């Protein structure tokens, strides 16, 4: 389980790498960035950047945005 991080503190180096190693498999298993952010106490953008920096393939925003025309 990921620990809650102090808001506003810098997470760099080995600690950031360790955090990415903890979050990447959870995101790959289906958890959302918003869920991970809420649990760690960090922002959506922070979690997004950590995942992106670690090379995790990010999912799309989801859902079909176009409707089929009724004919």
Gaussian input, Z-matrix of N, CA and C with variables (Angstrom, degrees):
# hf/3-21g

backbone

0 1
 N
 C     1     B1
 C     2     B2     1     A1
 N     3     B3     2     A2     1     D1
 C     4     B4     3     A3     2     D2
 C     5     B5     4     A4     3     D3
 N     6     B6     5     A5     4     D4
 C     7     B7     6     A6     5     D5
 C     8     B8     7     A7     6     D6
 N     9     B9     8     A8     7     D7
 C    10    B10     9     A9     8     D8
 C    11    B11    10    A10     9     D9
 N    12    B12    11    A11    10    D10
 C    13    B13    12    A12    11    D11
 C    14    B14    13    A13    12    D12
 N    15    B15    14    A14    13    D13
 C    16    B16    15    A15    14    D14
 C    17    B17    16    A16    15    D15
 N    18    B18    17    A17    16    D16
 C    19    B19    18    A18    17    D17
 C    20    B20    19    A19    18    D18
 N    21    B21    20    A20    19    D19
 C    22    B22    21    A21    20    D20
 C    23    B23    22    A22    21    D21
 N    24    B24    23    A23    22    D22
 C    25    B25    24    A24    23    D23
 C    26    B26    25    A25    24    D24
 N    27    B27    26    A26    25    D25
 C    28    B28    27    A27    26    D26
 C    29    B29    28    A28    27    D27
 N    30    B30    29    A29    28    D28
 C    31    B31    30    A30    29    D29
 C    32    B32    31    A31    30    D30
 N    33    B33    32    A32    31    D31
 C    34    B34    33    A33    32    D32
 C    35    B35    34    A34    33    D33
 N    36    B36    35    A35    34    D34
 C    37    B37    36    A36    35    D35
 C    38    B38    37    A37    36    D36
 N    39    B39    38    A38    37    D37
 C    40    B40    39    A39    38    D38
 C    41    B41    40    A40    39    D39
 N    42    B42    41    A41    40    D40
 C    43    B43    42    A42    41    D41
 C    44    B44    43    A43    42    D42
 N    45    B45    44    A44    43    D43
 C    46    B46    45    A45    44    D44
 C    47    B47    46    A46    45    D45
 N    48    B48    47    A47    46    D46
 C    49    B49    48    A48    47    D47
 C    50    B50    49    A49    48    D48
 N    51    B51    50    A50    49    D49
 C    52    B52    51    A51    50    D50
 C    53    B53    52    A52    51    D51
 N    54    B54    53    A53    52    D52
 C    55    B55    54    A54    53    D53
 C    56    B56    55    A55    54    D54
 N    57    B57    56    A56    55    D55
 C    58    B58    57    A57    56    D56
 C    59    B59    58    A58    57    D57
 N    60    B60    59    A59    58    D58
 C    61    B61    60    A60    59    D59
 C    62    B62    61    A61    60    D60
 N    63    B63    62    A62    61    D61
 C    64    B64    63    A63    62    D62
 C    65    B65    64    A64    63    D63
 N    66    B66    65    A65    64    D64
 C    67    B67    66    A66    65    D65
 C    68    B68    67    A67    66    D66
 N    69    B69    68    A68    67    D67
 C    70    B70    69    A69    68    D68
 C    71    B71    70    A70    69    D69
 N    72    B72    71    A71    70    D70
 C    73    B73    72    A72    71    D71
 C    74    B74    73    A73    72    D72
 N    75    B75    74    A74    73    D73
 C    76    B76    75    A75    74    D74
 C    77    B77    76    A76    75    D75
 N    78    B78    77    A77    76    D76
 C    79    B79    78    A78    77    D77
 C    80    B80    79    A79    78    D78
 N    81    B81    80    A80    79    D79
 C    82    B82    81    A81    80    D80
 C    83    B83    82    A82    81    D81
 N    84    B84    83    A83    82    D82
 C    85    B85    84    A84    83    D83
 C    86    B86    85    A85    84    D84
 N    87    B87    86    A86    85    D85
 C    88    B88    87    A87    86    D86
 C    89    B89    88    A88    87    D87
 N    90    B90    89    A89    88    D88
 C    91    B91    90    A90    89    D89
 C    92    B92    91    A91    90    D90
 N    93    B93    92    A92    91    D91
 C    94    B94    93    A93    92    D92
 C    95    B95    94    A94    93    D93
 N    96    B96    95    A95    94    D94
 C    97    B97    96    A96    95    D95
 C    98    B98    97    A97    96    D96
 N    99    B99    98    A98    97    D97
 C   100   B100    99    A99    98    D98
 C   101   B101   100   A100    99    D99
 N   102   B102   101   A101   100   D100
 C   103   B103   102   A102   101   D101
 C   104   B104   103   A103   102   D102
 N   105   B105   104   A104   103   D103
 C   106   B106   105   A105   104   D104
 C   107   B107   106   A106   105   D105
 N   108   B108   107   A107   106   D106
 C   109   B109   108   A108   107   D107
 C   110   B110   109   A109   108   D108
 N   111   B111   110   A110   109   D109
 C   112   B112   111   A111   110   D110
 C   113   B113   112   A112   111   D111
 N   114   B114   113   A113   112   D112
 C   115   B115   114   A114   113   D113
 C   116   B116   115   A115   114   D114
 N   117   B117   116   A116   115   D115
 C   118   B118   117   A117   116   D116
 C   119   B119   118   A118   117   D117
 N   120   B120   119   A119   118   D118
 C   121   B121   120   A120   119   D119
 C   122   B122   121   A121   120   D120
 N   123   B123   122   A122   121   D121
 C   124   B124   123   A123   122   D122
 C   125   B125   124   A124   123   D123
 N   126   B126   125   A125   124   D124
 C   127   B127   126   A126   125   D125
 C   128   B128   127   A127   126   D126
 N   129   B129   128   A128   127   D127
 C   130   B130   129   A129   128   D128
 C   131   B131   130   A130   129   D129
 N   132   B132   131   A131   130   D130
 C   133   B133   132   A132   131   D131
 C   134   B134   133   A133   132   D132
 N   135   B135   134   A134   133   D133
 C   136   B136   135   A135   134   D134
 C   137   B137   136   A136   135   D135
 N   138   B138   137   A137   136   D136
 C   139   B139   138   A138   137   D137
 C   140   B140   139   A139   138   D138
 N   141   B141   140   A140   139   D139
 C   142   B142   141   A141   140   D140
 C   143   B143   142   A142   141   D141
 N   144   B144   143   A143   142   D142
 C   145   B145   144   A144   143   D143
 C   146   B146   145   A145   144   D144
 N   147   B147   146   A146   145   D145
 C   148   B148   147   A147   146   D146
 C   149   B149   148   A148   147   D147
 N   150   B150   149   A149   148   D148
 C   151   B151   150   A150   149   D149
 C   152   B152   151   A151   150   D150
 N   153   B153   152   A152   151   D151
 C   154   B154   153   A153   152   D152
 C   155   B155   154   A154   153   D153
 N   156   B156   155   A155   154   D154
 C   157   B157   156   A156   155   D155
 C   158   B158   157   A157   156   D156
 N   159   B159   158   A158   157   D157
 C   160   B160   159   A159   158   D158
 C   161   B161   160   A160   159   D159
 N   162   B162   161   A161   160   D160
 C   163   B163   162   A162   161   D161
 C   164   B164   163   A163   162   D162
 N   165   B165   164   A164   163   D163
 C   166   B166   165   A165   164   D164
 C   167   B167   166   A166   165   D165
 N   168   B168   167   A167   166   D166
 C   169   B169   168   A168   167   D167
 C   170   B170   169   A169   168   D168
 N   171   B171   170   A170   169   D169
 C   172   B172   171   A171   170   D170
 C   173   B173   172   A172   171   D171
 N   174   B174   173   A173   172   D172
 C   175   B175   174   A174   173   D173
 C   176   B176   175   A175   174   D174
 N   177   B177   176   A176   175   D175
 C   178   B178   177   A177   176   D176
 C   179   B179   178   A178   177   D177
 N   180   B180   179   A179   178   D178
 C   181   B181   180   A180   179   D179
 C   182   B182   181   A181   180   D180
 N   183   B183   182   A182   181   D181
 C   184   B184   183   A183   182   D182
 C   185   B185   184   A184   183   D183
 N   186   B186   185   A185   184   D184
 C   187   B187   186   A186   185   D185
 C   188   B188   187   A187   186   D186
 N   189   B189   188   A188   187   D187
 C   190   B190   189   A189   188   D188
 C   191   B191   190   A190   189   D189
 N   192   B192   191   A191   190   D190
 C   193   B193   192   A192   191   D191
 C   194   B194   193   A193   192   D192
 N   195   B195   194   A194   193   D193
 C   196   B196   195   A195   194   D194
 C   197   B197   196   A196   195   D195
 N   198   B198   197   A197   196   D196
 C   199   B199   198   A198   197   D197
 C   200   B200   199   A199   198   D198
 N   201   B201   200   A200   199   D199
 C   202   B202   201   A201   200   D200
 C   203   B203   202   A202   201   D201
 N   204   B204   203   A203   202   D202
 C   205   B205   204   A204   203   D203
 C   206   B206   205   A205   204   D204
 N   207   B207   206   A206   205   D205
 C   208   B208   207   A207   206   D206
 C   209   B209   208   A208   207   D207
 N   210   B210   209   A209   208   D208
 C   211   B211   210   A210   209   D209
 C   212   B212   211   A211   210   D210

   B1=1.4481
   B2=1.5257
   B3=1.2980
   B4=1.4530
   B5=1.5187
   B6=1.3015
   B7=1.4630
   B8=1.5208
   B9=1.2964
   B10=1.4577
   B11=1.5206
   B12=1.3273
   B13=1.4562
   B14=1.5210
   B15=1.2998
   B16=1.4634
   B17=1.5203
   B18=1.3046
   B19=1.4590
   B20=1.5338
   B21=1.3194
   B22=1.4530
   B23=1.5178
   B24=1.3257
   B25=1.4619
   B26=1.5260
   B27=1.3052
   B28=1.4582
   B29=1.5214
   B30=1.3219
   B31=1.4569
   B32=1.5243
   B33=1.3384
   B34=1.4497
   B35=1.5187
   B36=1.3155
   B37=1.4536
   B38=1.5146
   B39=1.3221
   B40=1.4593
   B41=1.5248
   B42=1.3300
   B43=1.4642
   B44=1.5321
   B45=1.3319
   B46=1.4680
   B47=1.5342
   B48=1.3212
   B49=1.4598
   B50=1.5284
   B51=1.3152
   B52=1.4644
   B53=1.5277
   B54=1.3242
   B55=1.4595
   B56=1.5268
   B57=1.3305
   B58=1.4646
   B59=1.5290
   B60=1.3255
   B61=1.4660
   B62=1.5302
   B63=1.3309
   B64=1.4641
   B65=1.5277
   B66=1.3313
   B67=1.4587
   B68=1.5298
   B69=1.3220
   B70=1.4701
   B71=1.5309
   B72=1.3270
   B73=1.4657
   B74=1.5289
   B75=1.3207
   B76=1.4642
   B77=1.5199
   B78=1.3412
   B79=1.4624
   B80=1.5280
   B81=1.3258
   B82=1.4680
   B83=1.5256
   B84=1.3369
   B85=1.4648
   B86=1.5295
   B87=1.3478
   B88=1.4545
   B89=1.5113
   B90=1.3338
   B91=1.4646
   B92=1.5217
   B93=1.3045
   B94=1.4584
   B95=1.5293
   B96=1.3273
   B97=1.4588
   B98=1.5230
   B99=1.3346
   B100=1.4734
   B101=1.5230
   B102=1.3322
   B103=1.4654
   B104=1.5300
   B105=1.3310
   B106=1.4641
   B107=1.5283
   B108=1.3169
   B109=1.4646
   B110=1.5248
   B111=1.3189
   B112=1.4648
   B113=1.5236
   B114=1.3161
   B115=1.4594
   B116=1.5272
   B117=1.3257
   B118=1.4633
   B119=1.5210
   B120=1.3396
   B121=1.4559
   B122=1.5150
   B123=1.3202
   B124=1.4601
   B125=1.5237
   B126=1.3107
   B127=1.4624
   B128=1.5226
   B129=1.3275
   B130=1.4566
   B131=1.5312
   B132=1.3352
   B133=1.4636
   B134=1.5130
   B135=1.3213
   B136=1.4587
   B137=1.5256
   B138=1.3254
   B139=1.4738
   B140=1.5201
   B141=1.3297
   B142=1.4620
   B143=1.5291
   B144=1.3310
   B145=1.4626
   B146=1.5198
   B147=1.3201
   B148=1.4637
   B149=1.5341
   B150=1.3342
   B151=1.4666
   B152=1.5253
   B153=1.3097
   B154=1.4622
   B155=1.5323
   B156=1.3242
   B157=1.4623
   B158=1.5198
   B159=1.3209
   B160=1.4637
   B161=1.5283
   B162=1.3378
   B163=1.4626
   B164=1.5165
   B165=1.3131
   B166=1.4609
   B167=1.5323
   B168=1.3521
   B169=1.4674
   B170=1.5271
   B171=1.3294
   B172=1.4597
   B173=1.5263
   B174=1.3228
   B175=1.4640
   B176=1.5182
   B177=1.3404
   B178=1.4536
   B179=1.5127
   B180=1.3114
   B181=1.4568
   B182=1.5132
   B183=1.3103
   B184=1.4579
   B185=1.5069
   B186=1.3121
   B187=1.4532
   B188=1.5123
   B189=1.2994
   B190=1.4446
   B191=1.5207
   B192=1.3126
   B193=1.4578
   B194=1.5234
   B195=1.3132
   B196=1.4639
   B197=1.5328
   B198=1.2910
   B199=1.4615
   B200=1.5278
   B201=1.3130
   B202=1.4516
   B203=1.5242
   B204=1.3088
   B205=1.4533
   B206=1.5225
   B207=1.3241
   B208=1.4619
   B209=1.5097
   B210=1.3131
   B211=1.4782
   B212=1.4886
   A1=109.11
   A2=115.99
   A3=122.11
   A4=110.19
   A5=114.80
   A6=120.07
   A7=111.37
   A8=116.60
   A9=121.56
   A10=107.87
   A11=115.82
   A12=121.28
   A13=109.58
   A14=116.38
   A15=120.34
   A16=109.17
   A17=115.54
   A18=120.75
   A19=110.01
   A20=115.61
   A21=120.60
   A22=115.33
   A23=118.00
   A24=119.41
   A25=109.51
   A26=115.75
   A27=120.49
   A28=109.69
   A29=115.07
   A30=120.98
   A31=105.76
   A32=116.48
   A33=121.07
   A34=110.94
   A35=115.20
   A36=121.91
   A37=114.12
   A38=114.41
   A39=121.35
   A40=111.94
   A41=116.72
   A42=119.82
   A43=110.74
   A44=116.49
   A45=120.87
   A46=110.10
   A47=116.58
   A48=121.31
   A49=110.67
   A50=116.44
   A51=121.22
   A52=110.65
   A53=117.00
   A54=121.36
   A55=110.07
   A56=116.85
   A57=121.31
   A58=110.32
   A59=117.08
   A60=121.39
   A61=111.34
   A62=117.42
   A63=121.43
   A64=111.30
   A65=116.74
   A66=120.75
   A67=113.73
   A68=117.71
   A69=121.73
   A70=113.25
   A71=120.02
   A72=118.35
   A73=113.30
   A74=116.55
   A75=119.63
   A76=110.50
   A77=116.52
   A78=120.27
   A79=109.45
   A80=116.87
   A81=121.01
   A82=111.59
   A83=116.87
   A84=121.33
   A85=112.35
   A86=117.14
   A87=119.03
   A88=116.83
   A89=118.58
   A90=119.03
   A91=109.50
   A92=116.42
   A93=120.29
   A94=110.57
   A95=115.00
   A96=120.20
   A97=109.33
   A98=116.99
   A99=119.97
   A100=111.76
   A101=117.44
   A102=120.57
   A103=111.27
   A104=115.46
   A105=119.85
   A106=110.48
   A107=116.75
   A108=120.84
   A109=111.00
   A110=116.35
   A111=120.17
   A112=111.12
   A113=116.42
   A114=119.84
   A115=112.45
   A116=117.42
   A117=120.50
   A118=112.75
   A119=116.80
   A120=119.32
   A121=113.06
   A122=117.08
   A123=121.91
   A124=109.74
   A125=116.81
   A126=120.79
   A127=111.41
   A128=114.38
   A129=121.63
   A130=109.59
   A131=116.48
   A132=121.35
   A133=112.86
   A134=117.13
   A135=120.88
   A136=110.19
   A137=116.53
   A138=120.49
   A139=110.08
   A140=117.00
   A141=121.80
   A142=110.09
   A143=116.54
   A144=120.58
   A145=112.65
   A146=117.55
   A147=120.90
   A148=109.74
   A149=116.75
   A150=120.02
   A151=110.67
   A152=116.66
   A153=121.18
   A154=110.87
   A155=117.10
   A156=121.81
   A157=112.20
   A158=116.95
   A159=119.96
   A160=112.45
   A161=117.01
   A162=120.16
   A163=115.43
   A164=117.34
   A165=121.40
   A166=109.06
   A167=118.15
   A168=118.60
   A169=109.92
   A170=115.65
   A171=120.93
   A172=110.33
   A173=115.51
   A174=121.17
   A175=110.26
   A176=115.22
   A177=120.74
   A178=110.20
   A179=116.39
   A180=121.05
   A181=112.85
   A182=117.82
   A183=121.23
   A184=115.00
   A185=114.21
   A186=121.40
   A187=114.51
   A188=115.61
   A189=122.11
   A190=107.73
   A191=117.02
   A192=120.32
   A193=112.71
   A194=116.77
   A195=119.53
   A196=109.47
   A197=114.39
   A198=119.17
   A199=109.50
   A200=114.49
   A201=119.01
   A202=108.66
   A203=115.92
   A204=119.71
   A205=109.92
   A206=116.51
   A207=121.45
   A208=108.60
   A209=115.50
   A210=118.97
   A211=110.97
   D1=136.10
   D2=-177.93
   D3=-76.73
   D4=138.24
   D5=-179.86
   D6=-80.67
   D7=156.86
   D8=175.78
   D9=-80.01
   D10=131.50
   D11=-178.56
   D12=-98.08
   D13=150.19
   D14=177.07
   D15=-68.79
   D16=128.63
   D17=-178.18
   D18=-66.36
   D19=133.38
   D20=176.85
   D21=89.77
   D22=-8.30
   D23=177.99
   D24=-84.63
   D25=147.85
   D26=179.13
   D27=-77.90
   D28=136.95
   D29=176.72
   D30=-118.24
   D31=107.96
   D32=-174.90
   D33=-133.50
   D34=169.26
   D35=172.61
   D36=60.59
   D37=-133.04
   D38=-175.56
   D39=-63.48
   D40=-35.62
   D41=-179.65
   D42=-65.35
   D43=-39.28
   D44=179.14
   D45=-68.56
   D46=-39.81
   D47=178.01
   D48=-64.04
   D49=-41.17
   D50=178.51
   D51=-65.63
   D52=-41.58
   D53=178.48
   D54=-61.83
   D55=-44.01
   D56=178.62
   D57=-61.40
   D58=-39.56
   D59=179.45
   D60=-65.97
   D61=-30.28
   D62=178.24
   D63=-78.81
   D64=-39.23
   D65=-174.38
   D66=-81.86
   D67=-34.33
   D68=-175.13
   D69=-56.32
   D70=-49.53
   D71=-179.71
   D72=-66.55
   D73=-31.54
   D74=178.43
   D75=-68.57
   D76=-41.15
   D77=177.82
   D78=-66.24
   D79=-42.58
   D80=179.32
   D81=-63.58
   D82=-28.16
   D83=179.52
   D84=-81.39
   D85=-5.36
   D86=174.12
   D87=121.26
   D88=-7.49
   D89=178.10
   D90=-69.35
   D91=148.56
   D92=-178.10
   D93=-87.18
   D94=160.15
   D95=175.93
   D96=-62.11
   D97=-38.64
   D98=179.38
   D99=-62.44
   D100=-40.81
   D101=177.85
   D102=-64.03
   D103=-43.72
   D104=179.58
   D105=-64.48
   D106=-39.83
   D107=178.95
   D108=-63.73
   D109=-44.14
   D110=-179.46
   D111=-63.43
   D112=-39.99
   D113=-177.74
   D114=-71.25
   D115=-35.94
   D116=-178.20
   D117=-86.54
   D118=-14.98
   D119=-178.39
   D120=81.02
   D121=15.06
   D122=178.88
   D123=-109.09
   D124=172.58
   D125=-177.82
   D126=-81.96
   D127=162.60
   D128=175.33
   D129=-56.43
   D130=-46.56
   D131=-177.98
   D132=-61.45
   D133=-38.28
   D134=178.86
   D135=-63.54
   D136=-48.91
   D137=-179.44
   D138=-63.47
   D139=-42.65
   D140=178.04
   D141=-56.41
   D142=-47.92
   D143=-178.73
   D144=-65.35
   D145=-40.18
   D146=178.76
   D147=-62.37
   D148=-44.61
   D149=179.66
   D150=-65.82
   D151=-43.16
   D152=-178.80
   D153=-64.19
   D154=-43.86
   D155=179.11
   D156=-62.60
   D157=-30.68
   D158=-178.13
   D159=-87.30
   D160=0.92
   D161=174.73
   D162=84.62
   D163=15.89
   D164=179.18
   D165=-73.28
   D166=128.85
   D167=175.99
   D168=-69.31
   D169=121.09
   D170=-176.88
   D171=-87.17
   D172=142.49
   D173=179.56
   D174=-77.75
   D175=160.27
   D176=175.13
   D177=-72.82
   D178=177.41
   D179=-176.75
   D180=-75.27
   D181=-10.23
   D182=172.10
   D183=89.39
   D184=155.26
   D185=174.81
   D186=72.88
   D187=146.27
   D188=174.84
   D189=-80.80
   D190=126.20
   D191=-175.79
   D192=-96.09
   D193=-3.29
   D194=-179.48
   D195=-116.17
   D196=138.21
   D197=179.03
   D198=-96.19
   D199=151.45
   D200=173.11
   D201=-75.09
   D202=139.92
   D203=178.52
   D204=-75.26
   D205=137.41
   D206=175.79
   D207=-77.48
   D208=124.72
   D209=179.19
   D210=-129.69

